[in-house]
Amino acid sequence: MRRLAALAMIAGPGLVAANAGNDAAGIATYASAGSQFTYGTLFFMVLVTIALVMVQEMAVRLGAYTGKGLGALIREQFSLRLTALAVGCLLLANTGLVVSEFAGIGAAFELLGVPKWVVVPPAAALLWALVLFGSYRWAERIFLVMSLAFFAYPIAMILGHPHWGEVGKNLVVPHLQPSGDFILLAVALIGTTVSPYMQFYAAAGVVDRGAKPEDYKLIRADAVLGAVFACIISLTIIVATASAIGGTGPLQSAAEAARALEPVAGPGAELLFAFGLLGASALAGAVVPLSASYAIGEAAGVERSVSRRFRDAPLFLGVFTAQIALGAVVALTPVDVIQLLIGTQVLQGLISPIVLVYLLVLTNRRSLLGDAANSRRYRIAATTVVAGVALMSTVLLVQTVLGWFGLA
């Protein structure tokens, strides 16, 4: 009980941000990886896990030692044009992502036979009220409770009786395919696991929580444990789907993804999947627009906090309200949910290198962080991570352009 209490004390922005990455789009992407390539993406996900741990740690370190979010630091340390580029990239990526979260909520209820137009508007209203009328601490606790939905997948993985030898082999042996489909999915995996909004939210959440440099050890533990936990859940989604429907090709619907939970739920697989999809979508449905609100509020130098009222932080809460409304309205249109979810992650993967460069430059600056700046070894490792993400994104971009001209 003491250990559980200690974990509860640690849990915060790092865990919330990382778990938000396992949203509706994340579940669709991981499930597609399992259904399309069985266990073939597991080693790649191990590399992505290492990247996420490093990236999230740098984000919360900035928040703890400077008392400022990533948006505010970019505004202070870079030119106005570079600030606009960072915030613009985040808004571009988040717009499609917010839509996908509400599409995920609608898809969860459609699995149960309830039309999405019945549930999406009240869901949007509830998430809006949670942020506008609650404090940061209260909202954070609600976000952490939503994360419990993810435990369905480890159970499904174990009861699905996967080929453990193949799982272990693919976890430690590199398995990369030169095909366009594999590269597309790999970039989507990067986008959904190392999403730009997660770094903005993690740094801003630390500041909104009132953390100080002396709290850094607990903050770092929250970021590292949150990243590892989120990626373990991601791996179990891939393995659970691979053991149930591996090798069947890309997913075409949420119902197909629900089959991965049949070993644990039997006929109730769709109900359990709907619960997981709903919890994941609701969590990210609040965190994603909040990250953009934090970034814009910080870049503009105005009041930004979940604990403030509308009259005190009109820009911050106004941007949040606009994103919720836009996401809910577009999600009510007839969209291909699975393609939308995976497509938003590819976009996240293309934009991630830009945000990561800002993060890397800021954490390298001793003039900003002093002794808390990246060490030489950490700088080399972090640069390798950013370069790797950028390389994957560039390969996808080149393949896409060549495809337009029939050359790929």
Secondary structure, 3 states (H helix, E strand, C coil): CHHHHHHHHHCCHHHHHHHHCCCHHHHHHHHHHHHHHCCCCHHHHHHHHHHHHHHHHHHHHHHHHHCCCHHHHHHHHCCHHHHHHHHHHHHHHHHHHHHHHHHHHHHHHHCCCCCHHHHHHHHHHHHHHHHHCCCHHHHHHHHHHHHHHHHHHHHHHHHCCCCHHHHHHHHHCCCCCCCHHHHHHHHHHHHHHCCHHHHHHHHHHHHHCCCCHHHHHHHHHHHHHHHHHHHHHHHHHHHHHHHHHCCCCCCCCHHHHHHHHHHHHHHHHHHHHHHHHHHHHHHHHHHHHHHHHHHHHHHHCCCCCCCCCCCCCHHHHHHHHHHHHHHHHHHCCCCCHHHHHHHHHHHHHHHHHHHHHHHHHHHHCHHHHHHHCCCHHHHHHHHHHHHHHHHHHHHHHHHHHHHHCCCC
